[in-house]
Amino acid sequence: MSPRYDGLEGPKFVQYFAPIIKALKDMGGSGRPGEVTDRVAADLGVTDAERSELTGSGVVRFDNRVAWARFYLAKAGIIDASRRGVWTLTDRGRTLPELSHRDAYALFKDVHSQFQEPAEGEPGEPSDTDTDAPSEESAIATGPNHRVQVIEALMSLPPGGFEAFAQRLLREAGFQGVTVTGRSGDGGIDGNGILEVNPLVSFKVLFQCKRYSGSVGPGAVRDFRGAMAGRADKGIIITTGTFSSDARKEAVRDGVPPIELVDGEKLVDMLEGLELGLEPVNAYRIDRSFFDQFRG
């Protein structure tokens, strides 16, 4: 990704301000983080190899930079960060002319000036060393990013432990009779369960667990679909990493059974919703932008 950045001012994530705004406009004004990130990657021609590059802390570098860009756009009032899990353009964002890099850098400096003397828990200046981006839930980080910590915890599990985690997660999500097969040479199938839609309709589901830090490609989706042929109604691939854009297309390709894809981002969303392994903590933090509107 460096050739797109060479010679430009500011942290490397500044280059994604304009592409994020464009992607959201093209998507009708809003989108889930993974959808927006995929759209930006496609628009910029980011390769699967680039999307698999990791920072020193094990976070996907491209996704992390896009997340940092979102953080600054939210603080600038261009993206509404109030609804967790959805990025939405504000009125300002929808009417904002296309940003040049000079404009984007000026925007960065204006927002960053608020953090020249960061209070406890607020981010200092992001550097080109790819510091982990602030969490999705707040436009100001309130402590260690719990989403990163969850993925780190899952990555530290042994293979059998991650399979057992997936079993528990599916049970909590309403699946019945969830079993971990634990067999090698079974086409990558790690377990199965029953999803009961209503008393009259149920589906047998096979699942596969991939404790990856990088990106899962389309070949893995095709192989899993081949392994489940004639054995189940639906399939789920669960990973701590991401899925490439080609993998997502393969999962919903016409004429073949669809495969549900659960990436690291969706995993954390599910754990938050189920309050599984995560304890919600309520706290108040001053929103200085609210008071700024009364300064005249």
N, C-alpha and C positions, 0 to 999 in steps of 0.2 A: 504493500500500500504506500510505501514511501515515495515512489515516483509522482504520486498525485499531490504530494505535500512539499516537495523540495522547493526551497526558496520562499515559502510563505511564512508570514509572521504569526506568532502566538503558538499555543499548544496545538498539537496535531488534531485534536477533536474539533477545533474551530472550523475545519474544512467541511464538517458534516452539518453545520447549521442550515445552510441553504438546501441541501439534499433532503433533510428531514422535513422541512417546511413544504418542499415540492411534493414529496411522497405523500404527506398528509392531505395536501390539496387534491392530489390525484386520487386518493382513497375516499374522497368525499368529506374530509375534514377531521377524521378520527381513525384510530386503528390500535390494535393491540401491539405491545412493544415488539414482539417477534415478527409480526406482519410488517411493521414499519421498517425494522432492521433489514428484513429480507428485501423489501422494496428498494431501500437505499442501496443495498449491495448489488441488486440487479441493475439499477439505474447507472451505477458507477462501474459496472463490470468487475466487481470484486470476485476473485476466484474462490473455489472451495478450499484451496490450499491456504489462501490468505485468511479465510474465515476460520481456519483451524489453528492459526498462530495463537500462542498463549503468552500472557504476561508472566512476570516472575512469580506472581502469587497463584498462577494456575487459572486465571480468568481469560476467556477468549478476548484477544486484543481488540478486534474490530467491534464486537458487541460492546465492550467496555468504553470505547471512544464514542460510540453512538449514544450510550447512556450518559456520558459526561456532557455531550452536546445537548441532550434533552434537559439535563439539569439546568444548564445556563439559559436555554430557551424558556423553561418554566419560570425561572427567576426574572426573566425579562418580560414576562407577561405575554409571550407569544404562544406558549402551550399551556393548557389548563392541566395542572397536576393534581387536582382535587379528587379525581376518581381513580382509585387504584386499579392498575391493570389496563388502563386505556389512556392513550395520548390523544388530546383533542386540541385543535387550533382555537384560540380565542378570537374575538372580533378583530383584534389587532393583527393576529397571525393570518387570518383569512384575507385581509386587505393589504398586507405588507408587500411592497414590491420585491422583486427578486434581489437577494443580497449578493453583492460582490464580496470577494474575500476581504477587501478593505472595510466594507460595512460590517461583515461578520466579526472581524477583529475589534472594531470599535465597539460593537455590542458586547463582546467578551470583556473588554477593559471596563466598560461602564458597569456591568454586573459585578465583575470581580472587585471593583473598588469598594463594594460593600463588605468585603472580607479582608481588608487590609490588616485589621486587628481582630481576627476571628475570636468570637466568644467560645467558651468551652463547648466542645461537641460540633462546632462549625468547621467546614473544610478550609484548610489553608490553600495556598496557590497550587493548582494541579501542575505537574511537571510533565516533561516528555518521557518520564519513566513509567507511564501508564499506571498511575495510582488507581485503586479500585474506585469506581464511580459511586456517588451517593445512592442510597436506596430509593426504590420506586415510590415509597409511601410519602416522602417529604421532599420539598424543594431545598431543604437544608438537612444535612446528615445529622442524626441525633445520637450517633455512636457507631460502633462497628456494624458494617452492613450485614444484617442477619441473613440476607439471601445468599451472599457469598459464603457465610459461615455454614449454612445448611448444606450447600454443595460440597464444601470442604469435608464436612462430617460424613456425607454419603460416599465421597471418594475414598475416605479412609477405611471404609468397611471392607472386609474380605468378600470375595465373590458370593459365597453362601449367605453372608450377612445381608448383602444388597438384595439378593433374591427373597430372603425372609422379610426384608423391609417392603418390597414390592407386594408380597403376599398380604401383609398387614394393611398396606395402603388400599389395595383393591377390596379387601374386606370392609374397611371403613367407608369405602365409596359405594357399598351396597352389593358387592358380588357375593355369591354363595359358593360353598364348596371349593374354595380356592386352594389349590395344591401346587407345591413346588416339586417338579419332577427330579431336579438335580442330576439329570443324566447328560453325559456328553454324547456327541454323535447323533443327536436327535433333531438335526436341522436347525439348531439354535433355539429350540423351544425350551423355555425354562419353567413353565407352569401353565395351569389352566384353571378355569372357574366358570361359573354360570351367572349370567346376568338376567335376572327376572324382571321383565318390563311390567308385567301384570300377571295375575293368576293363570292366564291362558297362554301367554307368550314368554318364552325365555330363549336365550342364546348361549351356546357354548363358545367360550372365548379362550384363545391361547395367548400367552404373553411371552415376551422376550426382554431380558434386562441387559443393558449395556452401560457399564460403569466407565464411561468415556469422559475425557476432558476436551476432546475435539469435536469434529462434526461427523455425523453419520451420513453416509452417502446412499445413493439409490440402489446400489448393488445389495446392500444389507436388507433393504425393504423387499426387493424381488426375491431374495433367497428365503426370507421368512415367509413370504406369501406362498412360495413353492412348497415349503415344509408343512404348512398348515392346510394345503389343498385336500379336501375331502375329510378333514378331521375336525373342523370347527366352522362356526358361522362368521366369526369375527376374530381379528387379531389386534394386539396392542404391542408397540415397541416403546419401552421406557428407557430413557437415557439421562444421565446427569449432564451431558453435553448439549449439542445442538443438532439440528437436521439441516442438511444443505437444501437449497431451493429445489434441486433436482430430486432429492429424496421426498420432499413434500409433494411434488408433482406426481412422482411414482406412486405415492400412497393413495392418491385419489384418481389414478388413471382410469379412463373409461374402459369398460369391458372386463374388469377384474375386480375381485373383492377388495373393498377399501381397507386400509390399515390405519388404525388410530395411532398418532404419534404424540408421545408425551416427552417433552424436552425438559431440561433443568429448570427453565423459567416456569413452565406449567406445573412441574413437581412442587416447587415452592408455593405456587398459588394454591395448589390442592392442600398442602400442609397447613397453610394459613387458614383456609376455609374450614378445614376439619379441626384446627387447633391441635394438630398432631405433631409432637416434637417441638412445638413453638408455643410459648406462653405470651398472650397479648399483654402489653403494658400500657396503661393510659397515662399520659403526661401532658402538661400544657407548655407551650413554647411560644414566645411572642412572635407575631407576624408583623414585622416592621413595615411592610408594604401597605398594610391596612391603615396605619397611622400616617404614613407618608402622604396619602391622598388628601389629608386635611391640612397640609402645610401651606397650601395656597400657591 
